[in-house]
């Protein structure tokens, strides 16, 4: 089990923004994953998409890692931010932008 | 692989006794719901922690038996 956690930790350490999702950013295979990709793309946030469908142990391991039962899962600077509902809510209220600024994540929102 | 709204509400209230729960069946397939849950157990907690309390109340059904539950949480007052 530890190798899954090591895999997760290394993704989080090497990428400021990581989205564990179903499918890829270019071809999301789930509406909720696609919605988070849309928010990040709209904000111009560079992120690493990790397709959990390619690795069943990762798909379950990430849920244990964050004590969160669903996919997608967004992480900023190693910290779990939330799933689709929370990311959308935070985007609408501006909290997501504040969080990104506070964490020093550089992004260029679409005009 | 489905749950009915009353079952979801019962479990949430069992886990969060003061909860006021409103549930909407998004697609009529017993798999995609939206729920607003208000409880004072959420006070001082982050959104993630609030949602985790609801998931605990659902005793592991979230993500398995229950595929999608769009959650809105807030304290009672």
N, CA and C atoms of all chains as a GROMACS GRO file, in nm:
protein
  564
    1UNK      N    1   0.084  -0.119   0.000
    1UNK     CA    2   0.000   0.000   0.000
    1UNK      C    3   0.089   0.126   0.000
    2UNK      N    4   0.208   0.114   0.067
    2UNK     CA    5   0.283   0.239   0.079
    2UNK      C    6   0.323   0.290  -0.059
    3UNK      N    7   0.347   0.200  -0.159
    3UNK     CA    8   0.394   0.256  -0.286
    3UNK      C    9   0.289   0.349  -0.347
    4UNK      N   10   0.158   0.323  -0.323
    4UNK     CA   11   0.057   0.415  -0.377
    4UNK      C   12   0.070   0.550  -0.308
    5UNK      N   13   0.087   0.548  -0.177
    5UNK     CA   14   0.102   0.675  -0.105
    5UNK      C   15   0.228   0.748  -0.150
    6UNK      N   16   0.336   0.671  -0.173
    6UNK     CA   17   0.460   0.736  -0.221
    6UNK      C   18   0.434   0.799  -0.358
    7UNK      N   19   0.360   0.725  -0.443
    7UNK     CA   20   0.328   0.775  -0.577
    7UNK      C   21   0.249   0.906  -0.566
    8UNK      N   22   0.151   0.905  -0.475
    8UNK     CA   23   0.068   1.025  -0.457
    8UNK      C   24   0.154   1.141  -0.405
    9UNK      N   25   0.234   1.111  -0.303
    9UNK     CA   26   0.316   1.218  -0.244
    9UNK      C   27   0.412   1.276  -0.347
   10UNK      N   28   0.469   1.190  -0.432
   10UNK     CA   29   0.566   1.245  -0.529
   10UNK      C   30   0.495   1.333  -0.630
   11UNK      N   31   0.372   1.296  -0.670
   11UNK     CA   32   0.294   1.383  -0.761
   11UNK      C   33   0.271   1.519  -0.694
   12UNK      N   34   0.236   1.514  -0.566
   12UNK     CA   35   0.201   1.638  -0.496
   12UNK      C   36   0.324   1.725  -0.473
   13UNK      N   37   0.440   1.658  -0.456
   13UNK     CA   38   0.563   1.736  -0.429
   13UNK      C   39   0.620   1.797  -0.557
   14UNK      N   40   0.596   1.728  -0.672
   14UNK     CA   41   0.659   1.778  -0.794
   14UNK      C   42   0.566   1.869  -0.875
   15UNK      N   43   0.439   1.876  -0.837
   15UNK     CA   44   0.347   1.962  -0.912
   15UNK      C   45   0.268   2.052  -0.817
   16UNK      N   46   0.272   2.184  -0.835
   16UNK     CA   47   0.200   2.274  -0.745
   16UNK      C   48   0.049   2.246  -0.742
   17UNK      N   49  -0.007   2.217  -0.861
   17UNK     CA   50  -0.152   2.192  -0.868
   17UNK      C   51  -0.173   2.055  -0.933
   18UNK      N   52  -0.242   1.965  -0.861
   18UNK     CA   53  -0.264   1.829  -0.913
   18UNK      C   54  -0.414   1.798  -0.908
   19UNK      N   55  -0.464   1.743  -1.018
   19UNK     CA   56  -0.605   1.702  -1.020
   19UNK      C   57  -0.611   1.551  -1.047
   20UNK      N   58  -0.649   1.477  -0.944
   20UNK     CA   59  -0.673   1.333  -0.962
   20UNK      C   60  -0.813   1.324  -1.022
   21UNK      N   61  -0.820   1.269  -1.142
   21UNK     CA   62  -0.946   1.277  -1.217
   21UNK      C   63  -0.971   1.148  -1.294
   22UNK      N   64  -1.092   1.141  -1.351
   22UNK     CA   65  -1.125   1.029  -1.440
   22UNK      C   66  -1.105   1.079  -1.582
   23UNK      N   67  -1.007   1.017  -1.652
   23UNK     CA   68  -0.975   1.062  -1.787
   23UNK      C   69  -0.859   1.159  -1.781
   24UNK      N   70  -0.842   1.235  -1.888
   24UNK     CA   71  -0.731   1.331  -1.894
   24UNK      C   72  -0.790   1.471  -1.915
   25UNK      N   73  -0.708   1.574  -1.889
   25UNK     CA   74  -0.760   1.710  -1.909
   25UNK      C   75  -0.817   1.731  -2.050
   26UNK      N   76  -0.754   1.666  -2.148
   26UNK     CA   77  -0.802   1.686  -2.286
   26UNK      C   78  -0.927   1.599  -2.310
   27UNK      N   79  -0.929   1.479  -2.248
   27UNK     CA   80  -1.046   1.390  -2.264
   27UNK      C   81  -1.097   1.345  -2.128
   28UNK      N   82  -1.164   1.437  -2.054
   28UNK     CA   83  -1.220   1.394  -1.925
   28UNK      C   84  -1.328   1.289  -1.950
   29UNK      N   85  -1.335   1.189  -1.864
   29UNK     CA   86  -1.434   1.082  -1.885
   29UNK      C   87  -1.539   1.082  -1.775
   30UNK      N   88  -1.564   1.203  -1.720
   30UNK     CA   89  -1.668   1.212  -1.615
   30UNK      C   90  -1.702   1.358  -1.606
   31UNK      N   91  -1.832   1.386  -1.592
   31UNK     CA   92  -1.878   1.525  -1.591
   31UNK      C   93  -1.817   1.608  -1.480
   32UNK      N   94  -1.802   1.541  -1.363
   32UNK     CA   95  -1.750   1.617  -1.248
   32UNK      C   96  -1.602   1.651  -1.271
   33UNK      N   97  -1.526   1.555  -1.326
   33UNK     CA   98  -1.386   1.582  -1.356
   33UNK      C   99  -1.376   1.693  -1.461
   34UNK      N  100  -1.460   1.685  -1.561
   34UNK     CA  101  -1.458   1.785  -1.668
   34UNK      C  102  -1.488   1.924  -1.612
   35UNK      N  103  -1.578   1.932  -1.514
   35UNK     CA  104  -1.616   2.062  -1.457
   35UNK      C  105  -1.497   2.126  -1.387
   36UNK      N  106  -1.419   2.046  -1.316
   36UNK     CA  107  -1.303   2.103  -1.246
   36UNK      C  108  -1.196   2.145  -1.348
   37UNK      N  109  -1.177   2.062  -1.453
   37UNK     CA  110  -1.082   2.100  -1.559
   37UNK      C  111  -1.123   2.234  -1.617
   38UNK      N  112  -1.253   2.253  -1.635
   38UNK     CA  113  -1.305   2.378  -1.694
   38UNK      C  114  -1.272   2.498  -1.606
   39UNK      N  115  -1.291   2.482  -1.474
   39UNK     CA  116  -1.262   2.592  -1.381
   39UNK      C  117  -1.113   2.626  -1.388
   40UNK      N  118  -1.029   2.524  -1.384
   40UNK     CA  119  -0.883   2.548  -1.384
   40UNK      C  120  -0.840   2.610  -1.517
   41UNK      N  121  -0.898   2.562  -1.626
   41UNK     CA  122  -0.862   2.616  -1.758
   41UNK      C  123  -0.907   2.762  -1.769
   42UNK      N  124  -1.028   2.788  -1.719
   42UNK     CA  125  -1.081   2.927  -1.724
   42UNK      C  126  -0.989   3.020  -1.646
   43UNK      N  127  -0.935   2.972  -1.533
   43UNK     CA  128  -0.846   3.056  -1.452
   43UNK      C  129  -0.704   3.058  -1.507
   44UNK      N  130  -0.679   2.973  -1.608
   44UNK     CA  131  -0.544   2.970  -1.665
   44UNK      C  132  -0.443   2.907  -1.570
   45UNK      N  133  -0.492   2.813  -1.486
   45UNK     CA  134  -0.402   2.749  -1.389
   45UNK      C  135  -0.336   2.627  -1.455
   46UNK      N  136  -0.202   2.625  -1.452
   46UNK     CA  137  -0.133   2.506  -1.502
   46UNK      C  138  -0.149   2.395  -1.398
   47UNK      N  139  -0.189   2.276  -1.440
   47UNK     CA  140  -0.206   2.169  -1.342
   47UNK      C  141  -0.167   2.035  -1.403
   48UNK      N  142  -0.136   1.939  -1.316
   48UNK     CA  143  -0.106   1.803  -1.361
   48UNK      C  144  -0.233   1.720  -1.345
   49UNK      N  145  -0.283   1.663  -1.454
   49UNK     CA  146  -0.399   1.574  -1.446
   49UNK      C  147  -0.350   1.432  -1.428
   50UNK      N  148  -0.399   1.363  -1.325
   50UNK     CA  149  -0.360   1.223  -1.303
   50UNK      C  150  -0.485   1.137  -1.326
   51UNK      N  151  -0.478   1.049  -1.426
   51UNK     CA  152  -0.595   0.969  -1.464
   51UNK      C  153  -0.604   0.845  -1.376
   52UNK      N  154  -0.695   0.846  -1.279
   52UNK     CA  155  -0.705   0.734  -1.186
   52UNK      C  156  -0.766   0.610  -1.252
   53UNK      N  157  -0.825   0.628  -1.369
   53UNK     CA  158  -0.885   0.512  -1.437
   53UNK      C  159  -0.777   0.417  -1.487
   54UNK      N  160  -0.654   0.472  -1.500
   54UNK     CA  161  -0.544   0.387  -1.550
   54UNK      C  162  -0.487   0.299  -1.441
   55UNK      N  163  -0.522   0.327  -1.313
   55UNK     CA  164  -0.456   0.254  -1.204
   55UNK      C  165  -0.554   0.234  -1.089
   56UNK      N  166  -0.622   0.119  -1.085
   56UNK     CA  167  -0.724   0.094  -0.981
   56UNK      C  168  -0.670   0.112  -0.839
   57UNK      N  169  -0.543   0.078  -0.815
   57UNK     CA  170  -0.492   0.093  -0.677
   57UNK      C  171  -0.479   0.242  -0.643
   58UNK      N  172  -0.446   0.323  -0.745
   58UNK     CA  173  -0.438   0.468  -0.722
   58UNK      C  174  -0.578   0.524  -0.699
   59UNK      N  175  -0.674   0.471  -0.776
   59UNK     CA  176  -0.813   0.518  -0.765
   59UNK      C  177  -0.866   0.497  -0.624
   60UNK      N  178  -0.829   0.385  -0.561
   60UNK     CA  179  -0.874   0.363  -0.423
   60UNK      C  180  -0.780   0.431  -0.324
   61UNK      N  181  -0.650   0.426  -0.356
   61UNK     CA  182  -0.548   0.482  -0.264
   61UNK      C  183  -0.569   0.630  -0.239
   62UNK      N  184  -0.608   0.704  -0.344
   62UNK     CA  185  -0.624   0.850  -0.327
   62UNK      C  186  -0.743   0.879  -0.234
   63UNK      N  187  -0.844   0.792  -0.236
   63UNK     CA  188  -0.961   0.813  -0.150
   63UNK      C  189  -0.923   0.793  -0.004
   64UNK      N  190  -0.835   0.695   0.019
   64UNK     CA  191  -0.789   0.673   0.158
   64UNK      C  192  -0.698   0.787   0.201
   65UNK      N  193  -0.611   0.828   0.106
   65UNK     CA  194  -0.511   0.932   0.135
   65UNK      C  195  -0.577   1.059   0.188
   66UNK      N  196  -0.691   1.096   0.126
   66UNK     CA  197  -0.754   1.224   0.164
   66UNK      C  198  -0.878   1.204   0.250
   67UNK      N  199  -0.914   1.076   0.276
   67UNK     CA  200  -1.041   1.046   0.346
   67UNK      C  201  -1.157   1.115   0.274
   68UNK      N  202  -1.157   1.098   0.139
   68UNK     CA  203  -1.260   1.160   0.054
   68UNK      C  204  -1.304   1.052  -0.044
   69UNK      N  205  -1.436   1.024  -0.051
   69UNK     CA  206  -1.480   0.902  -0.121
   69UNK      C  207  -1.496   0.912  -0.272
   70UNK      N  208  -1.475   1.032  -0.328
   70UNK     CA  209  -1.505   1.041  -0.472
   70UNK      C  210  -1.390   1.104  -0.549
   71UNK      N  211  -1.400   1.093  -0.678
   71UNK     CA  212  -1.307   1.155  -0.774
   71UNK      C  213  -1.389   1.253  -0.854
   72UNK      N  214  -1.346   1.373  -0.890
   72UNK     CA  215  -1.209   1.423  -0.886
   72UNK      C  216  -1.169   1.476  -0.749
   73UNK      N  217  -1.037   1.492  -0.733
   73UNK     CA  218  -0.982   1.553  -0.612
   73UNK      C  219  -0.875   1.653  -0.653
   74UNK      N  220  -0.891   1.779  -0.604
   74UNK     CA  221  -0.796   1.884  -0.641
   74UNK      C  222  -0.701   1.910  -0.524
   75UNK      N  223  -0.574   1.921  -0.554
   75UNK     CA  224  -0.471   1.951  -0.454
   75UNK      C  225  -0.392   2.075  -0.500
   76UNK      N  226  -0.370   2.168  -0.407
   76UNK     CA  227  -0.288   2.286  -0.437
   76UNK      C  228  -0.174   2.290  -0.335
   77UNK      N  229  -0.053   2.286  -0.385
   77UNK     CA  230   0.068   2.282  -0.300
   77UNK      C  231   0.053   2.171  -0.195
   78UNK      N  232   0.010   2.054  -0.240
   78UNK     CA  233   0.003   1.938  -0.152
   78UNK      C  234  -0.118   1.932  -0.062
   79UNK      N  235  -0.200   2.040  -0.063
   79UNK     CA  236  -0.314   2.042   0.029
   79UNK      C  237  -0.442   2.006  -0.046
   80UNK      N  238  -0.521   1.916   0.011
   80UNK     CA  239  -0.647   1.876  -0.053
   80UNK      C  240  -0.746   1.991  -0.044
   81UNK      N  241  -0.796   2.036  -0.158
   81UNK     CA  242  -0.888   2.150  -0.164
   81UNK      C  243  -1.033   2.102  -0.166
   82UNK      N  244  -1.060   1.999  -0.245
   82UNK     CA  245  -1.197   1.946  -0.249
   82UNK      C  246  -1.227   1.876  -0.380
   83UNK      N  247  -1.355   1.836  -0.391
   83UNK     CA  248  -1.403   1.773  -0.514
   83UNK      C  249  -1.474   1.877  -0.599
   84UNK      N  250  -1.559   1.829  -0.689
   84UNK     CA  251  -1.622   1.918  -0.789
   84UNK      C  252  -1.708   2.026  -0.721
   85UNK      N  253  -1.793   1.987  -0.626
   85UNK     CA  254  -1.883   2.086  -0.563
   85UNK      C  255  -1.803   2.198  -0.499
   86UNK      N  256  -1.704   2.158  -0.418
   86UNK     CA  257  -1.631   2.258  -0.340
   86UNK      C  258  -1.550   2.348  -0.434
   87UNK      N  259  -1.486   2.290  -0.536
   87UNK     CA  260  -1.406   2.374  -0.628
   87UNK      C  261  -1.496   2.474  -0.698
   88UNK      N  262  -1.613   2.427  -0.742
   88UNK     CA  263  -1.704   2.520  -0.812
   88UNK      C  264  -1.752   2.631  -0.718
   89UNK      N  265  -1.788   2.589  -0.593
   89UNK     CA  266  -1.837   2.686  -0.495
   89UNK      C  267  -1.728   2.790  -0.465
   90UNK      N  268  -1.605   2.742  -0.448
   90UNK     CA  269  -1.493   2.832  -0.416
   90UNK      C  270  -1.462   2.923  -0.533
   91UNK      N  271  -1.478   2.871  -0.656
   91UNK     CA  272  -1.454   2.953  -0.775
   91UNK      C  273  -1.557   3.066  -0.782
   92UNK      N  274  -1.684   3.029  -0.760
   92UNK     CA  275  -1.792   3.129  -0.768
   92UNK      C  276  -1.774   3.237  -0.662
   93UNK      N  277  -1.731   3.194  -0.542
   93UNK     CA  278  -1.719   3.293  -0.433
   93UNK      C  279  -1.586   3.366  -0.438
   94UNK      N  280  -1.492   3.320  -0.523
   94UNK     CA  281  -1.361   3.386  -0.533
   94UNK      C  282  -1.259   3.327  -0.436
   95UNK      N  283  -1.304   3.231  -0.351
   95UNK     CA  284  -1.211   3.175  -0.251
   95UNK      C  285  -1.100   3.095  -0.318
   96UNK      N  286  -1.131   3.034  -0.434
   96UNK     CA  287  -1.029   2.952  -0.501
   96UNK      C  288  -0.916   3.043  -0.550
   97UNK      N  289  -0.955   3.157  -0.607
   97UNK     CA  290  -0.853   3.253  -0.654
   97UNK      C  291  -0.768   3.301  -0.535
   98UNK      N  292  -0.834   3.330  -0.422
   98UNK     CA  293  -0.760   3.374  -0.303
   98UNK      C  294  -0.663   3.266  -0.257
   99UNK      N  295  -0.713   3.141  -0.256
   99UNK     CA  296  -0.628   3.030  -0.212
   99UNK      C  297  -0.505   3.018  -0.303
  100UNK      N  298  -0.527   3.027  -0.434
  100UNK     CA  299  -0.415   3.017  -0.529
  100UNK      C  300  -0.315   3.130  -0.506
  101UNK      N  301  -0.369   3.251  -0.484
  101UNK     CA  302  -0.279   3.366  -0.458
  101UNK      C  303  -0.200   3.342  -0.330
  102UNK      N  304  -0.273   3.300  -0.224
  102UNK     CA  305  -0.205   3.279  -0.094
  102UNK      C  306  -0.095   3.174  -0.105
  103UNK      N  307  -0.119   3.074  -0.192
  103UNK     CA  308  -0.020   2.965  -0.202
  103UNK      C  309   0.088   2.997  -0.306
  104UNK      N  310   0.077   3.119  -0.365
  104UNK     CA  311   0.181   3.160  -0.460
  104UNK      C  312   0.176   3.086  -0.592
  105UNK      N  313   0.054   3.044  -0.630
  105UNK     CA  314   0.041   2.976  -0.760
  105UNK      C  315   0.016   3.083  -0.865
  106UNK      N  316   0.100   3.086  -0.968
  106UNK     CA  317   0.086   3.187  -1.073
  106UNK      C  318  -0.014   3.136  -1.176
  107UNK      N  319  -0.110   3.220  -1.215
  107UNK     CA  320  -0.206   3.178  -1.319
  107UNK      C  321  -0.254   3.303  -1.393
  108UNK      N  322  -0.301   3.282  -1.515
  108UNK     CA  323  -0.345   3.397  -1.594
  108UNK      C  324  -0.489   3.372  -1.641
  109UNK      N  325  -0.587   3.429  -1.567
  109UNK     CA  326  -0.728   3.407  -1.604
  109UNK      C  327  -0.757   3.447  -1.748
  110UNK      N  328  -0.850   3.373  -1.808
  110UNK     CA  329  -0.892   3.407  -1.945
  110UNK      C  330  -0.951   3.548  -1.942
  111UNK      N  331  -0.934   3.622  -2.052
  111UNK     CA  332  -0.980   3.762  -2.054
  111UNK      C  333  -1.132   3.768  -2.037
  112UNK      N  334  -2.756  -0.065  -0.734
  112UNK     CA  335  -2.660   0.043  -0.713
  112UNK      C  336  -2.734   0.176  -0.699
  113UNK      N  337  -2.828   0.183  -0.608
  113UNK     CA  338  -2.897   0.311  -0.597
  113UNK      C  339  -2.947   0.326  -0.454
  114UNK      N  340  -2.986   0.448  -0.422
  114UNK     CA  341  -3.044   0.473  -0.289
  114UNK      C  342  -3.165   0.562  -0.310
  115UNK      N  343  -3.262   0.557  -0.216
  115UNK     CA  344  -3.372   0.653  -0.233
  115UNK      C  345  -3.352   0.769  -0.137
  116UNK      N  346  -3.415   0.881  -0.169
  116UNK     CA  347  -3.392   1.007  -0.097
  116UNK      C  348  -3.419   0.991   0.053
  117UNK      N  349  -3.525   0.915   0.085
  117UNK     CA  350  -3.561   0.902   0.227
  117UNK      C  351  -3.449   0.831   0.304
  118UNK      N  352  -3.387   0.733   0.241
  118UNK     CA  353  -3.277   0.659   0.304
  118UNK      C  354  -3.157   0.751   0.329
  119UNK      N  355  -3.127   0.835   0.230
  119UNK     CA  356  -3.016   0.929   0.243
  119UNK      C  357  -3.044   1.024   0.359
  120UNK      N  358  -3.166   1.077   0.361
  120UNK     CA  359  -3.203   1.172   0.466
  120UNK      C  360  -3.196   1.106   0.604
  121UNK      N  361  -3.244   0.981   0.612
  121UNK     CA  362  -3.246   0.910   0.742
  121UNK      C  363  -3.103   0.893   0.795
  122UNK      N  364  -3.014   0.851   0.705
  122UNK     CA  365  -2.874   0.829   0.747
  122UNK      C  366  -2.808   0.959   0.791
  123UNK      N  367  -2.832   1.066   0.714
  123UNK     CA  368  -2.768   1.194   0.748
  123UNK      C  369  -2.819   1.240   0.885
  124UNK      N  370  -2.948   1.225   0.908
  124UNK     CA  371  -3.005   1.271   1.037
  124UNK      C  372  -2.961   1.182   1.152
  125UNK      N  373  -2.935   1.054   1.121
  125UNK     CA  374  -2.885   0.963   1.225
  125UNK      C  375  -2.744   1.006   1.267
  126UNK      N  376  -2.668   1.051   1.168
  126UNK     CA  377  -2.530   1.092   1.198
  126UNK      C  378  -2.522   1.234   1.250
  127UNK      N  379  -2.616   1.320   1.202
  127UNK     CA  380  -2.616   1.461   1.244
  127UNK      C  381  -2.756   1.492   1.296
  128UNK      N  382  -2.784   1.460   1.423
  128UNK     CA  383  -2.921   1.466   1.477
  128UNK      C  384  -2.993   1.599   1.456
  129UNK      N  385  -2.921   1.712   1.451
  129UNK     CA  386  -2.992   1.842   1.439
  129UNK      C  387  -3.006   1.884   1.293
  130UNK      N  388  -2.966   1.794   1.202
  130UNK     CA  389  -2.957   1.836   1.061
  130UNK      C  390  -3.094   1.864   1.000
  131UNK      N  391  -3.098   1.972   0.919
  131UNK     CA  392  -3.214   1.998   0.833
  131UNK      C  393  -3.167   1.962   0.693
  132UNK      N  394  -3.236   1.867   0.630
  132UNK     CA  395  -3.188   1.810   0.502
  132UNK      C  396  -3.292   1.831   0.393
  133UNK      N  397  -3.251   1.888   0.279
  133UNK     CA  398  -3.341   1.893   0.162
  133UNK      C  399  -3.269   1.823   0.048
  134UNK      N  400  -3.339   1.727  -0.013
  134UNK     CA  401  -3.275   1.643  -0.116
  134UNK      C  402  -3.348   1.657  -0.249
  135UNK      N  403  -3.274   1.662  -0.355
  135UNK     CA  404  -3.331   1.672  -0.489
  135UNK      C  405  -3.277   1.558  -0.573
  136UNK      N  406  -3.366   1.484  -0.635
  136UNK     CA  407  -3.322   1.373  -0.722
  136UNK      C  408  -3.296   1.433  -0.859
  137UNK      N  409  -3.170   1.438  -0.899
  137UNK     CA  410  -3.134   1.513  -1.020
  137UNK      C  411  -3.176   1.442  -1.147
  138UNK      N  412  -3.171   1.307  -1.144
  138UNK     CA  413  -3.199   1.238  -1.271
  138UNK      C  414  -3.305   1.129  -1.258
  139UNK      N  415  -3.356   1.110  -1.134
  139UNK     CA  416  -3.460   1.008  -1.119
  139UNK      C  417  -3.408   0.867  -1.131
  140UNK      N  418  -3.272   0.852  -1.122
  140UNK     CA  419  -3.217   0.716  -1.134
  140UNK      C  420  -3.166   0.663  -1.000
  141UNK      N  421  -3.192   0.739  -0.892
  141UNK     CA  422  -3.150   0.693  -0.760
  141UNK      C  423  -2.999   0.698  -0.743
  142UNK      N  424  -2.929   0.761  -0.833
  142UNK     CA  425  -2.783   0.763  -0.828
  142UNK      C  426  -2.725   0.904  -0.827
  143UNK      N  427  -2.806   1.000  -0.863
  143UNK     CA  428  -2.756   1.138  -0.876
  143UNK      C  429  -2.848   1.231  -0.800
  144UNK      N  430  -2.798   1.273  -0.684
  144UNK     CA  431  -2.880   1.362  -0.599
  144UNK      C  432  -2.805   1.491  -0.572
  145UNK      N  433  -2.883   1.593  -0.535
  145UNK     CA  434  -2.826   1.716  -0.477
  145UNK      C  435  -2.887   1.726  -0.338
  146UNK      N  436  -2.808   1.765  -0.240
  146UNK     CA  437  -2.862   1.776  -0.104
  146UNK      C  438  -2.808   1.901  -0.037
  147UNK      N  439  -2.897   1.968   0.035
  147UNK     CA  440  -2.850   2.078   0.120
  147UNK      C  441  -2.864   2.030   0.263
  148UNK      N  442  -2.759   2.038   0.338
  148UNK     CA  443  -2.760   1.992   0.477
  148UNK      C  444  -2.718   2.107   0.567
  149UNK      N  445  -2.805   2.136   0.662
  149UNK     CA  446  -2.772   2.244   0.757
  149UNK      C  447  -2.762   2.182   0.896
  150UNK      N  448  -2.651   2.207   0.963
  150UNK     CA  449  -2.634   2.150   1.097
  150UNK      C  450  -2.531   2.234   1.172
  151UNK      N  451  -2.550   2.247   1.301
  151UNK     CA  452  -2.453   2.325   1.378
  151UNK      C  453  -2.323   2.249   1.400
  152UNK      N  454  -2.324   2.121   1.360
  152UNK     CA  455  -2.198   2.045   1.369
  152UNK      C  456  -2.096   2.102   1.271
  153UNK      N  457  -2.143   2.182   1.174
  153UNK     CA  458  -2.051   2.236   1.072
  153UNK      C  459  -1.979   2.363   1.119
  154UNK      N  460  -2.028   2.416   1.228
  154UNK     CA  461  -1.972   2.545   1.272
  154UNK      C  462  -1.820   2.536   1.290
  155UNK      N  463  -1.749   2.635   1.232
  155UNK     CA  464  -1.603   2.641   1.251
  155UNK      C  465  -1.528   2.537   1.170
  156UNK      N  466  -1.598   2.466   1.082
  156UNK     CA  467  -1.530   2.360   1.004
  156UNK      C  468  -1.514   2.406   0.859
  157UNK      N  469  -1.409   2.357   0.794
  157UNK     CA  470  -1.388   2.391   0.653
  157UNK      C  471  -1.492   2.315   0.571
  158UNK      N  472  -1.505   2.357   0.444
  158UNK     CA  473  -1.603   2.289   0.357
  158UNK      C  474  -1.570   2.140   0.348
  159UNK      N  475  -1.441   2.109   0.330
  159UNK     CA  476  -1.402   1.968   0.319
  159UNK      C  477  -1.446   1.893   0.444
  160UNK      N  478  -1.420   1.951   0.562
  160UNK     CA  479  -1.457   1.882   0.686
  160UNK      C  480  -1.608   1.867   0.698
  161UNK      N  481  -1.681   1.970   0.654
  161UNK     CA  482  -1.827   1.962   0.661
  161UNK      C  483  -1.877   1.846   0.572
  162UNK      N  484  -1.826   1.841   0.450
  162UNK     CA  485  -1.872   1.733   0.360
  162UNK      C  486  -1.830   1.597   0.415
  163UNK      N  487  -1.710   1.591   0.477
  163UNK     CA  488  -1.665   1.462   0.532
  163UNK      C  489  -1.759   1.414   0.642
  164UNK      N  490  -1.816   1.509   0.719
  164UNK     CA  491  -1.912   1.470   0.824
  164UNK      C  492  -2.035   1.404   0.761
  165UNK      N  493  -2.079   1.461   0.648
  165UNK     CA  494  -2.197   1.403   0.580
  165UNK      C  495  -2.162   1.266   0.524
  166UNK      N  496  -2.042   1.254   0.466
  166UNK     CA  497  -2.001   1.124   0.410
  166UNK      C  498  -1.991   1.019   0.520
  167UNK      N  499  -1.942   1.062   0.638
  167UNK     CA  500  -1.935   0.964   0.750
  167UNK      C  501  -2.074   0.917   0.788
  168UNK      N  502  -2.168   1.014   0.790
  168UNK     CA  503  -2.305   0.978   0.826
  168UNK      C  504  -2.362   0.877   0.726
  169UNK      N  505  -2.316   0.885   0.602
  169UNK     CA  506  -2.366   0.793   0.497
  169UNK      C  507  -2.295   0.658   0.503
  170UNK      N  508  -2.209   0.644   0.604
  170UNK     CA  509  -2.146   0.514   0.635
  170UNK      C  510  -2.087   0.444   0.511
  171UNK      N  511  -2.006   0.514   0.438
  171UNK     CA  512  -1.931   0.450   0.330
  171UNK      C  513  -2.008   0.430   0.201
  172UNK      N  514  -2.132   0.475   0.195
  172UNK     CA  515  -2.208   0.454   0.070
  172UNK      C  516  -2.170   0.554  -0.038
  173UNK      N  517  -2.111   0.666   0.004
  173UNK     CA  518  -2.077   0.771  -0.093
  173UNK      C  519  -1.965   0.721  -0.185
  174UNK      N  520  -1.989   0.734  -0.314
  174UNK     CA  521  -1.888   0.690  -0.410
  174UNK      C  522  -1.908   0.544  -0.449
  175UNK      N  523  -1.988   0.471  -0.374
  175UNK     CA  524  -2.016   0.332  -0.411
  175UNK      C  525  -2.163   0.319  -0.448
  176UNK      N  526  -2.244   0.286  -0.348
  176UNK     CA  527  -2.387   0.271  -0.373
  176UNK      C  528  -2.447   0.402  -0.424
  177UNK      N  529  -2.393   0.511  -0.371
  177UNK     CA  530  -2.443   0.643  -0.412
  177UNK      C  531  -2.336   0.709  -0.499
  178UNK      N  532  -2.367   0.719  -0.629
  178UNK     CA  533  -2.262   0.764  -0.722
  178UNK      C  534  -2.234   0.913  -0.710
  179UNK      N  535  -2.340   0.992  -0.705
  179UNK     CA  536  -2.317   1.136  -0.706
  179UNK      C  537  -2.411   1.206  -0.609
  180UNK      N  538  -2.354   1.288  -0.524
  180UNK     CA  539  -2.435   1.368  -0.430
  180UNK      C  540  -2.376   1.507  -0.427
  181UNK      N  541  -2.442   1.599  -0.498
  181UNK     CA  542  -2.393   1.736  -0.500
  181UNK      C  543  -2.431   1.798  -0.366
  182UNK      N  544  -2.332   1.834  -0.287
  182UNK     CA  545  -2.358   1.876  -0.150
  182UNK      C  546  -2.344   2.026  -0.130
  183UNK      N  547  -2.438   2.080  -0.055
  183UNK     CA  548  -2.429   2.218  -0.007
  183UNK      C  549  -2.444   2.209   0.145
  184UNK      N  550  -2.346   2.258   0.219
  184UNK     CA  551  -2.356   2.248   0.366
  184UNK      C  552  -2.345   2.387   0.429
  185UNK      N  553  -2.410   2.403   0.543
  185UNK     CA  554  -2.403   2.531   0.615
  185UNK      C  555  -2.454   2.507   0.757
  186UNK      N  556  -2.408   2.589   0.851
  186UNK     CA  557  -2.464   2.577   0.988
  186UNK      C  558  -2.612   2.614   0.991
  187UNK      N  559  -2.682   2.575   1.095
  187UNK     CA  560  -2.825   2.606   1.109
  187UNK      C  561  -2.849   2.754   1.126
  188UNK      N  562  -2.768   2.816   1.218
  188UNK     CA  563  -2.789   2.961   1.240
  188UNK      C  564  -2.657   3.035   1.242
   0.00000   0.00000   0.00000
